């Protein structure tokens, strides 16, 4: 009886250790994700999967992106205060306009009807030296 009890306790202890380890791994993963989330420096405009233009995030500007056979599709890309967004578009779903402004590397705004993807990247120029992590 005594043996049985201590086995149960042992099992319970193992379960607790396992749970703590899982929580710890999850927390470490989250921390890593937050730490590696990087402010982007460049906005890449992809039309039909091809990068057609890149703009620095540091300069405020408005760009009209025209697609379609007769440039009939229009999206207005707005870069303001280090963030990029689509401020206007004549696509039917307007999902790109409703997407919040992006500024971190890897974040995208997609306009499916116009086959446009706006992606934040971090293209380095010569005067930006990569800091080793
Ligand atoms: Zn759209």
Backbone and ligand atoms as CSV (ligand in chain L), in Angstrom:
chain,resi,resn,atom,element,x,y,z
A,1,UNK,N,N,0.839,-1.216,0.000
A,1,UNK,CA,C,0.000,0.000,0.000
A,1,UNK,C,C,0.862,1.250,0.000
A,2,UNK,N,N,1.889,1.146,0.842
A,2,UNK,CA,C,2.776,2.303,0.944
A,2,UNK,C,C,3.518,2.537,-0.384
A,3,UNK,N,N,3.948,1.396,-0.933
A,3,UNK,CA,C,4.634,1.452,-2.227
A,3,UNK,C,C,3.775,2.075,-3.322
A,4,UNK,N,N,2.519,1.611,-3.345
A,4,UNK,CA,C,1.561,2.094,-4.325
A,4,UNK,C,C,1.417,3.611,-4.291
A,5,UNK,N,N,1.304,4.091,-3.059
A,5,UNK,CA,C,1.141,5.537,-2.857
A,5,UNK,C,C,2.324,6.343,-3.390
A,6,UNK,N,N,3.506,5.849,-3.062
A,6,UNK,CA,C,4.689,6.597,-3.487
A,6,UNK,C,C,4.856,6.559,-5.003
A,7,UNK,N,N,4.359,5.453,-5.617
A,7,UNK,CA,C,4.388,5.402,-7.083
A,7,UNK,C,C,3.470,6.460,-7.683
A,8,UNK,N,N,2.313,6.587,-7.051
A,8,UNK,CA,C,1.353,7.597,-7.512
A,8,UNK,C,C,1.951,8.994,-7.396
A,9,UNK,N,N,2.585,9.209,-6.222
A,9,UNK,CA,C,3.216,10.515,-5.997
A,9,UNK,C,C,4.297,10.797,-7.037
A,10,UNK,N,N,5.060,9.736,-7.324
A,10,UNK,CA,C,6.131,9.871,-8.320
A,10,UNK,C,C,5.549,10.271,-9.676
A,11,UNK,N,N,4.437,9.607,-10.029
A,11,UNK,CA,C,3.807,9.884,-11.318
A,11,UNK,C,C,3.301,11.332,-11.370
A,12,UNK,N,N,2.673,11.724,-10.240
A,12,UNK,CA,C,2.152,13.088,-10.162
A,12,UNK,C,C,3.289,14.098,-10.314
A,13,UNK,N,N,4.395,13.789,-9.655
A,13,UNK,CA,C,5.550,14.697,-9.720
A,13,UNK,C,C,6.063,14.797,-11.161
A,14,UNK,N,N,6.116,13.633,-11.833
A,14,UNK,CA,C,6.559,13.642,-13.230
A,14,UNK,C,C,5.635,14.485,-14.110
A,15,UNK,N,N,4.328,14.355,-13.853
A,15,UNK,CA,C,3.360,15.143,-14.623
A,15,UNK,C,C,3.580,16.623,-14.410
A,16,UNK,N,N,3.823,16.997,-13.143
A,16,UNK,CA,C,4.031,18.408,-12.839
A,16,UNK,C,C,5.296,18.928,-13.530
A,17,UNK,N,N,6.358,18.111,-13.465
A,17,UNK,CA,C,7.622,18.508,-14.114
A,17,UNK,C,C,7.403,18.698,-15.610
A,18,UNK,N,N,6.674,17.739,-16.206
A,18,UNK,CA,C,6.396,17.813,-17.641
A,18,UNK,C,C,5.632,19.099,-17.973
A,19,UNK,N,N,4.617,19.403,-17.151
A,19,UNK,CA,C,3.805,20.597,-17.387
A,19,UNK,C,C,4.659,21.862,-17.288
A,20,UNK,N,N,5.536,21.891,-16.276
A,20,UNK,CA,C,6.414,23.057,-16.092
A,20,UNK,C,C,7.338,23.220,-17.295
A,21,UNK,N,N,7.879,22.082,-17.766
A,21,UNK,CA,C,8.786,22.121,-18.917
A,21,UNK,C,C,8.059,22.664,-20.147
A,22,UNK,N,N,6.816,22.185,-20.351
A,22,UNK,CA,C,6.045,22.626,-21.518
A,22,UNK,C,C,5.774,24.133,-21.454
A,23,UNK,N,N,5.368,24.586,-20.266
A,23,UNK,CA,C,5.096,26.019,-20.093
A,23,UNK,C,C,6.368,26.832,-20.341
A,24,UNK,N,N,7.486,26.315,-19.825
A,24,UNK,CA,C,8.761,27.004,-19.978
A,24,UNK,C,C,9.146,27.115,-21.449
A,25,UNK,N,N,8.982,26.017,-22.192
A,25,UNK,CA,C,9.329,26.020,-23.619
A,25,UNK,C,C,8.442,27.015,-24.374
A,26,UNK,N,N,7.143,26.998,-24.031
A,26,UNK,CA,C,6.211,27.912,-24.689
A,26,UNK,C,C,6.593,29.367,-24.413
A,27,UNK,N,N,6.949,29.657,-23.160
A,27,UNK,CA,C,7.321,31.017,-22.782
A,27,UNK,C,C,8.607,31.440,-23.487
A,28,UNK,N,N,9.566,30.508,-23.562
A,28,UNK,CA,C,10.833,30.804,-24.230
A,28,UNK,C,C,10.605,31.082,-25.710
A,29,UNK,N,N,9.722,30.292,-26.317
A,29,UNK,CA,C,9.398,30.483,-27.729
A,29,UNK,C,C,8.773,31.835,-27.975
A,30,UNK,N,N,7.858,32.219,-27.086
A,30,UNK,CA,C,7.181,33.506,-27.204
A,30,UNK,C,C,8.177,34.655,-27.054
A,31,UNK,N,N,9.077,34.498,-26.080
A,31,UNK,CA,C,10.083,35.515,-25.832
A,31,UNK,C,C,10.986,35.685,-27.057
A,32,UNK,N,N,11.387,34.558,-27.622
A,32,UNK,CA,C,12.240,34.568,-28.806
A,32,UNK,C,C,11.528,35.272,-29.952
A,33,UNK,N,N,10.226,34.983,-30.090
A,33,UNK,CA,C,9.438,35.599,-31.154
A,33,UNK,C,C,9.403,37.113,-30.976
A,34,UNK,N,N,9.182,37.552,-29.734
A,34,UNK,CA,C,9.102,38.989,-29.459
A,34,UNK,C,C,10.454,39.655,-29.716
A,35,UNK,N,N,11.528,38.969,-29.262
A,35,UNK,CA,C,12.863,39.548,-29.400
A,35,UNK,C,C,13.310,39.635,-30.853
A,36,UNK,N,N,12.867,38.659,-31.665
A,36,UNK,CA,C,13.321,38.652,-33.049
A,36,UNK,C,C,12.402,39.463,-33.962
A,37,UNK,N,N,11.298,39.954,-33.403
A,37,UNK,CA,C,10.411,40.796,-34.189
A,37,UNK,C,C,11.154,42.089,-34.492
A,38,UNK,N,N,11.361,42.322,-35.757
A,38,UNK,CA,C,12.269,43.374,-36.146
A,38,UNK,C,C,11.553,44.478,-36.912
A,39,UNK,N,N,11.854,45.691,-36.575
A,39,UNK,CA,C,11.334,46.807,-37.349
A,39,UNK,C,C,11.928,46.737,-38.757
A,40,UNK,N,N,11.082,46.838,-39.754
A,40,UNK,CA,C,11.583,46.789,-41.115
A,40,UNK,C,C,12.130,48.136,-41.555
A,41,UNK,N,N,12.885,48.113,-42.629
A,41,UNK,CA,C,13.432,49.357,-43.153
A,41,UNK,C,C,12.916,49.662,-44.555
A,42,UNK,N,N,12.346,48.645,-45.193
A,42,UNK,CA,C,11.980,48.788,-46.595
A,42,UNK,C,C,10.597,48.196,-46.866
A,43,UNK,N,N,9.888,48.801,-47.803
A,43,UNK,CA,C,8.618,48.245,-48.253
A,43,UNK,C,C,8.816,47.709,-49.662
A,44,UNK,N,N,8.533,46.435,-49.860
A,44,UNK,CA,C,8.628,45.857,-51.195
A,44,UNK,C,C,7.227,45.706,-51.773
A,45,UNK,N,N,7.047,46.124,-53.004
A,45,UNK,CA,C,5.771,45.973,-53.693
A,45,UNK,C,C,5.905,44.826,-54.681
A,46,UNK,N,N,5.077,43.790,-54.471
A,46,UNK,CA,C,5.107,42.648,-55.380
A,46,UNK,C,C,3.813,42.629,-56.175
A,47,UNK,N,N,3.949,42.526,-57.473
A,47,UNK,CA,C,2.772,42.376,-58.320
A,47,UNK,C,C,2.880,41.031,-59.011
A,48,UNK,N,N,1.875,40.180,-58.765
A,48,UNK,CA,C,1.879,38.836,-59.333
A,48,UNK,C,C,3.157,38.079,-58.956
A,49,UNK,N,N,3.632,38.289,-57.738
A,49,UNK,CA,C,4.786,37.554,-57.239
A,49,UNK,C,C,6.141,38.148,-57.591
A,50,UNK,N,N,6.147,39.238,-58.361
A,50,UNK,CA,C,7.416,39.848,-58.763
A,50,UNK,C,C,7.579,41.196,-58.072
A,51,UNK,N,N,8.737,41.410,-57.455
A,51,UNK,CA,C,8.987,42.696,-56.800
A,51,UNK,C,C,9.181,43.765,-57.869
A,52,UNK,N,N,8.309,44.750,-57.855
A,52,UNK,CA,C,8.396,45.799,-58.875
A,52,UNK,C,C,9.010,47.083,-58.318
A,53,UNK,N,N,8.847,47.302,-57.027
A,53,UNK,CA,C,9.389,48.529,-56.434
A,53,UNK,C,C,9.728,48.290,-54.975
A,54,UNK,N,N,10.701,49.018,-54.478
A,54,UNK,CA,C,10.957,49.043,-53.034
A,54,UNK,C,C,11.097,50.497,-52.608
A,55,UNK,N,N,10.592,50.784,-51.425
A,55,UNK,CA,C,10.664,52.142,-50.892
A,55,UNK,C,C,11.152,52.095,-49.458
A,56,UNK,N,N,11.945,53.098,-49.048
A,56,UNK,CA,C,12.361,53.132,-47.645
A,56,UNK,C,C,11.191,53.506,-46.740
A,57,UNK,N,N,11.090,52.852,-45.589
A,57,UNK,CA,C,10.016,53.153,-44.635
A,57,UNK,C,C,10.238,54.502,-43.948
A,58,UNK,N,N,11.464,54.992,-44.041
A,58,UNK,CA,C,11.808,56.203,-43.292
A,58,UNK,C,C,11.293,57.481,-43.952
A,59,UNK,N,N,10.867,57.377,-45.221
A,59,UNK,CA,C,10.387,58.575,-45.912
A,59,UNK,C,C,8.883,58.484,-46.136
A,60,UNK,N,N,8.168,59.495,-45.674
A,60,UNK,CA,C,6.728,59.523,-45.907
A,60,UNK,C,C,6.450,59.743,-47.391
A,61,UNK,N,N,5.551,58.949,-47.953
A,61,UNK,CA,C,5.189,59.142,-49.345
A,61,UNK,C,C,3.895,58.418,-49.678
A,62,UNK,N,N,3.318,58.806,-50.813
A,62,UNK,CA,C,2.156,58.097,-51.346
A,62,UNK,C,C,2.507,57.627,-52.744
A,63,UNK,N,N,2.236,56.361,-52.997
A,63,UNK,CA,C,2.542,55.814,-54.311
A,63,UNK,C,C,1.275,55.189,-54.870
A,64,UNK,N,N,0.944,55.489,-56.109
A,64,UNK,CA,C,-0.186,54.759,-56.682
A,64,UNK,C,C,0.354,53.584,-57.478
A,65,UNK,N,N,-0.156,52.402,-57.135
A,65,UNK,CA,C,0.266,51.163,-57.788
A,65,UNK,C,C,-0.822,50.793,-58.777
A,66,UNK,N,N,-0.444,50.727,-60.041
A,66,UNK,CA,C,-1.444,50.415,-61.065
A,66,UNK,C,C,-1.191,49.027,-61.630
A,67,UNK,N,N,-2.238,48.234,-61.686
A,67,UNK,CA,C,-2.122,46.898,-62.272
A,67,UNK,C,C,-3.266,46.678,-63.247
A,68,UNK,N,N,-3.236,45.547,-63.920
A,68,UNK,CA,C,-4.255,45.247,-64.908
A,68,UNK,C,C,-3.758,45.597,-66.298
A,69,UNK,N,N,-4.435,45.070,-67.301
A,69,UNK,CA,C,-3.978,45.256,-68.684
A,69,UNK,C,C,-3.904,46.723,-69.080
A,70,UNK,N,N,-4.857,47.507,-68.621
A,70,UNK,CA,C,-4.875,48.930,-68.983
A,70,UNK,C,C,-4.677,49.817,-67.764
A,71,UNK,N,N,-3.919,49.301,-66.789
A,71,UNK,CA,C,-3.696,50.030,-65.537
A,71,UNK,C,C,-5.009,50.460,-64.900
A,72,UNK,N,N,-6.025,49.594,-65.033
A,72,UNK,CA,C,-7.342,49.980,-64.533
A,72,UNK,C,C,-7.497,49.750,-63.026
A,73,UNK,N,N,-6.579,48.955,-62.444
A,73,UNK,CA,C,-6.654,48.692,-61.006
A,73,UNK,C,C,-5.716,49.638,-60.261
A,74,UNK,N,N,-6.236,50.305,-59.263
A,74,UNK,CA,C,-5.399,51.262,-58.544
A,74,UNK,C,C,-5.414,51.003,-57.049
A,75,UNK,N,N,-4.223,50.928,-56.476
A,75,UNK,CA,C,-4.055,50.882,-55.021
A,75,UNK,C,C,-3.131,52.035,-54.636
A,76,UNK,N,N,-3.488,52.741,-53.592
A,76,UNK,CA,C,-2.612,53.807,-53.107
A,76,UNK,C,C,-1.866,53.288,-51.882
A,77,UNK,N,N,-0.539,53.180,-52.028
A,77,UNK,CA,C,0.315,52.772,-50.912
A,77,UNK,C,C,0.762,54.031,-50.177
A,78,UNK,N,N,0.498,54.048,-48.874
A,78,UNK,CA,C,0.906,55.209,-48.078
A,78,UNK,C,C,1.961,54.790,-47.066
A,79,UNK,N,N,3.088,55.480,-47.085
A,79,UNK,CA,C,4.140,55.246,-46.096
A,79,UNK,C,C,4.179,56.465,-45.183
A,80,UNK,N,N,3.922,56.224,-43.923
A,80,UNK,CA,C,3.852,57.348,-42.982
A,80,UNK,C,C,4.363,56.900,-41.618
A,81,UNK,N,N,5.234,57.696,-41.032
A,81,UNK,CA,C,5.774,57.431,-39.693
A,81,UNK,C,C,6.327,56.008,-39.544
A,82,UNK,N,N,7.003,55.532,-40.573
A,82,UNK,CA,C,7.634,54.216,-40.496
A,82,UNK,C,C,6.689,53.047,-40.701
A,83,UNK,N,N,5.440,53.339,-41.123
A,83,UNK,CA,C,4.481,52.263,-41.352
A,83,UNK,C,C,3.906,52.368,-42.760
A,84,UNK,N,N,3.582,51.220,-43.317
A,84,UNK,CA,C,3.024,51.187,-44.663
A,84,UNK,C,C,1.592,50.678,-44.616
A,85,UNK,N,N,0.726,51.306,-45.407
A,85,UNK,CA,C,-0.652,50.830,-45.499
A,85,UNK,C,C,-1.203,51.149,-46.878
A,86,UNK,N,N,-2.297,50.468,-47.206
A,86,UNK,CA,C,-3.014,50.800,-48.437
A,86,UNK,C,C,-4.136,51.752,-48.026
A,87,UNK,N,N,-4.066,52.991,-48.454
A,87,UNK,CA,C,-5.057,53.967,-48.023
A,87,UNK,C,C,-6.286,53.999,-48.931
A,88,UNK,N,N,-6.086,53.602,-50.180
A,88,UNK,CA,C,-7.215,53.597,-51.103
A,88,UNK,C,C,-7.030,52.483,-52.121
A,89,UNK,N,N,-8.123,51.904,-52.570
A,89,UNK,CA,C,-8.041,50.888,-53.614
A,89,UNK,C,C,-9.399,50.753,-54.276
A,90,UNK,N,N,-9.399,50.363,-55.537
A,90,UNK,CA,C,-10.687,50.169,-56.204
A,90,UNK,C,C,-10.995,48.687,-56.399
A,91,UNK,N,N,-10.387,47.862,-55.546
A,91,UNK,CA,C,-10.690,46.433,-55.615
A,91,UNK,C,C,-12.064,46.181,-54.996
A,92,UNK,N,N,-12.700,45.060,-55.348
A,92,UNK,CA,C,-14.055,44.820,-54.835
A,92,UNK,C,C,-14.125,44.499,-53.340
A,93,UNK,N,N,-13.096,43.827,-52.784
A,93,UNK,CA,C,-13.252,43.384,-51.387
A,93,UNK,C,C,-12.723,44.384,-50.358
A,94,UNK,N,N,-11.808,45.251,-50.754
A,94,UNK,CA,C,-11.244,46.286,-49.858
A,94,UNK,C,C,-10.536,45.710,-48.629
A,95,UNK,N,N,-10.141,44.437,-48.720
A,95,UNK,CA,C,-9.439,43.825,-47.582
A,95,UNK,C,C,-8.097,44.516,-47.353
A,96,UNK,N,N,-7.431,44.889,-48.437
A,96,UNK,CA,C,-6.121,45.539,-48.316
A,96,UNK,C,C,-6.243,46.885,-47.598
A,97,UNK,N,N,-7.334,47.599,-47.851
A,97,UNK,CA,C,-7.531,48.914,-47.219
A,97,UNK,C,C,-7.804,48.740,-45.724
A,98,UNK,N,N,-8.510,47.650,-45.403
A,98,UNK,CA,C,-8.875,47.421,-44.005
A,98,UNK,C,C,-7.727,46.824,-43.190
A,99,UNK,N,N,-6.715,46.270,-43.870
A,99,UNK,CA,C,-5.564,45.722,-43.148
A,99,UNK,C,C,-4.829,46.852,-42.447
A,100,UNK,N,N,-4.471,46.592,-41.174
A,100,UNK,CA,C,-3.800,47.651,-40.429
A,100,UNK,C,C,-2.392,47.890,-40.992
A,101,UNK,N,N,-1.848,49.061,-40.694
A,101,UNK,CA,C,-0.527,49.424,-41.194
A,101,UNK,C,C,0.528,48.438,-40.707
A,102,UNK,N,N,1.507,48.133,-41.552
A,102,UNK,CA,C,2.548,47.159,-41.206
A,102,UNK,C,C,3.894,47.854,-41.073
A,103,UNK,N,N,4.728,47.330,-40.175
A,103,UNK,CA,C,6.055,47.925,-39.990
A,103,UNK,C,C,7.132,46.917,-39.606
A,104,UNK,N,N,6.748,45.679,-39.270
A,104,UNK,CA,C,7.733,44.682,-38.860
A,104,UNK,C,C,8.094,43.767,-40.030
A,105,UNK,N,N,9.337,43.313,-40.026
A,105,UNK,CA,C,9.839,42.455,-41.095
A,105,UNK,C,C,8.951,41.224,-41.263
A,106,UNK,N,N,8.536,40.975,-42.477
A,106,UNK,CA,C,7.730,39.800,-42.780
A,106,UNK,C,C,6.236,40.077,-42.806
A,107,UNK,N,N,5.822,41.242,-42.275
A,107,UNK,CA,C,4.395,41.568,-42.302
A,107,UNK,C,C,3.988,41.951,-43.729
A,108,UNK,N,N,2.767,41.572,-44.081
A,108,UNK,CA,C,2.321,41.836,-45.447
A,108,UNK,C,C,0.920,42.435,-45.480
A,109,UNK,N,N,0.638,43.120,-46.560
A,109,UNK,CA,C,-0.732,43.509,-46.891
A,109,UNK,C,C,-0.997,42.917,-48.270
A,110,UNK,N,N,-2.091,42.199,-48.376
A,110,UNK,CA,C,-2.371,41.506,-49.629
A,110,UNK,C,C,-3.629,42.067,-50.274
A,111,UNK,N,N,-3.549,42.314,-51.564
A,111,UNK,CA,C,-4.749,42.649,-52.334
A,111,UNK,C,C,-4.924,41.549,-53.368
A,112,UNK,N,N,-5.743,40.561,-53.004
A,112,UNK,CA,C,-5.917,39.405,-53.875
A,112,UNK,C,C,-6.491,39.757,-55.250
A,113,UNK,N,N,-7.549,40.579,-55.311
A,113,UNK,CA,C,-8.123,40.869,-56.630
A,113,UNK,C,C,-7.110,41.515,-57.584
A,114,UNK,N,N,-6.172,42.293,-57.035
A,114,UNK,CA,C,-5.191,42.978,-57.888
A,114,UNK,C,C,-3.837,42.271,-57.915
A,115,UNK,N,N,-3.749,41.126,-57.204
A,115,UNK,CA,C,-2.509,40.339,-57.150
A,115,UNK,C,C,-1.327,41.148,-56.621
A,116,UNK,N,N,-1.610,42.006,-55.636
A,116,UNK,CA,C,-0.552,42.837,-55.063
A,116,UNK,C,C,-0.230,42.368,-53.655
A,117,UNK,N,N,1.056,42.280,-53.348
A,117,UNK,CA,C,1.495,42.014,-51.979
A,117,UNK,C,C,2.463,43.119,-51.575
A,118,UNK,N,N,2.169,43.746,-50.447
A,118,UNK,CA,C,3.080,44.733,-49.870
A,118,UNK,C,C,3.800,44.019,-48.740
A,119,UNK,N,N,5.119,43.972,-48.785
A,119,UNK,CA,C,5.843,43.243,-47.745
A,119,UNK,C,C,6.927,44.111,-47.122
A,120,UNK,N,N,7.004,44.026,-45.782
A,120,UNK,CA,C,8.056,44.744,-45.075
A,120,UNK,C,C,9.315,43.884,-45.083
A,121,UNK,N,N,10.405,44.455,-45.509
A,121,UNK,CA,C,11.676,43.739,-45.544
A,121,UNK,C,C,12.733,44.571,-44.823
A,122,UNK,N,N,13.899,44.028,-44.777
A,122,UNK,CA,C,14.981,44.729,-44.077
A,122,UNK,C,C,16.238,44.704,-44.929
A,123,UNK,N,N,16.122,45.221,-46.123
A,123,UNK,CA,C,17.291,45.231,-46.997
A,123,UNK,C,C,18.310,46.206,-46.443
A,124,UNK,N,N,19.496,45.694,-46.289
A,124,UNK,CA,C,20.515,46.538,-45.666
A,124,UNK,C,C,21.325,47.274,-46.719
A,125,UNK,N,N,21.622,48.489,-46.398
A,125,UNK,CA,C,22.534,49.237,-47.251
A,125,UNK,C,C,23.914,49.169,-46.616
A,126,UNK,N,N,24.911,49.641,-47.308
A,126,UNK,CA,C,26.304,49.472,-46.849
A,126,UNK,C,C,26.580,50.100,-45.495
A,127,UNK,N,N,25.877,51.185,-45.175
A,127,UNK,CA,C,26.196,51.854,-43.921
A,127,UNK,C,C,25.454,51.259,-42.716
A,128,UNK,N,N,24.640,50.231,-42.963
A,128,UNK,CA,C,23.997,49.549,-41.852
A,128,UNK,C,C,24.722,48.243,-41.591
A,129,UNK,N,N,25.412,48.163,-40.485
A,129,UNK,CA,C,26.178,46.946,-40.186
A,129,UNK,C,C,25.340,46.029,-39.301
A,130,UNK,N,N,25.246,44.803,-39.721
A,130,UNK,CA,C,24.450,43.813,-39.008
A,130,UNK,C,C,25.092,43.515,-37.642
A,131,UNK,N,N,24.282,43.578,-36.601
A,131,UNK,CA,C,24.788,43.250,-35.270
A,131,UNK,C,C,24.553,41.763,-35.018
A,132,UNK,N,N,25.608,41.045,-34.754
A,132,UNK,CA,C,25.499,39.606,-34.538
A,132,UNK,C,C,24.724,39.330,-33.246
A,133,UNK,N,N,23.822,38.351,-33.301
A,133,UNK,CA,C,23.017,38.012,-32.124
A,133,UNK,C,C,23.626,36.815,-31.428
L,1,ZN,ZN,ZN,-7.582,45.201,-52.318
